[in-house]
Amino acid sequence: MSTSTIEKTTHQGGSKAGGLARRQNFLTAIIGGVVFAWLFWWIARLLGDQSSRSFSDLTATATCLGWLFGFWLGIGALNGPFAWLIGRDQTRADQLYYAGENMGTSRY
């Protein structure tokens, strides 16, 4: 019974199974990093001292943290922790995908 269920899910899902997690790559990480760096920079400029035109430590730190957070979101490093926070556990197919099973050199 469990074998037919596993075969059914893998055949139905195919390469499109897994949603967004299967489509995250280095490009989405770069885009996420740029977007979040800009967003954190903008927030730091609003909250920080606007009288000076120099790039303050607050702005630099916020921009770097935004880049880091956006990159992690874009590459998929936070998929597991966010799934855990909402009470959803990773499936066996998710775990095998993240381990790179049957992906060859494309997993790198």
Residue pairs with C-beta under 8 A, 6 or more apart in sequence:
9 17
9 93
10 17
10 93
13 93
15 22
16 22
17 93
18 93
18 94
18 97
21 76
21 79
21 94
21 97
22 97
24 74
24 75
24 76
24 79
25 75
26 75
28 74
28 75
29 70
29 71
29 72
29 74
29 75
30 71
30 74
31 74
32 70
32 71
32 72
32 73
32 74
32 75
33 66
33 67
33 68
33 70
33 71
33 74
34 67
34 70
35 70
36 66
36 67
36 69
36 70
36 71
36 73
37 63
37 64
37 66
37 67
37 70
38 66
39 66
39 70
40 62
40 63
40 65
40 66
40 67
40 69
41 59
41 62
41 63
41 66
43 62
44 56
44 58
44 59
44 61
44 62
44 63
45 59
47 58
48 56
48 58
48 59
49 56
72 78
80 90
80 98
83 89
83 90
90 98
100 107
